[in-house]
Amino acid sequence: MTVAPSFRVLRCASCHVHFLPRPGLCPKCGSRSVRPELISPAGRVLAATELHGPPAEGAAPHRIALVELSGGVRVLAVAPGRLPALGETVEVAAVGDHVELRSEPETSG
Ligand SMILES: [Zn+2]
């Protein structure tokens, strides 16, 4: 399955690494030559946890997942649904000032 690129990152024109948008230089080689690029929103869950003490403006339980996208870009995403499993393939989307898991992970039964 191919997913259309929709997740905005920056790409270094010098060493070609992808990284999350932030001010400053390429975190790998220090080049100032970086530009926006869209990559696939599909990624793999590296870690996930459920917090029962929610952030100030959040609801409990608050589920978050660390997701690795193509090129090794890692994002911390809020999981509105159930807690995803480790290694599961999910999609992410930028929503306001944070990232959310967009597709509800498949249920195992
Ligand atoms: Zn670079």
Residues whose N, C-alpha, C, O or C-beta is under 5 A from the ligand:
A	BS01	ZN	C12 S14 C15 H16 C26 K28 C29 G30 S31
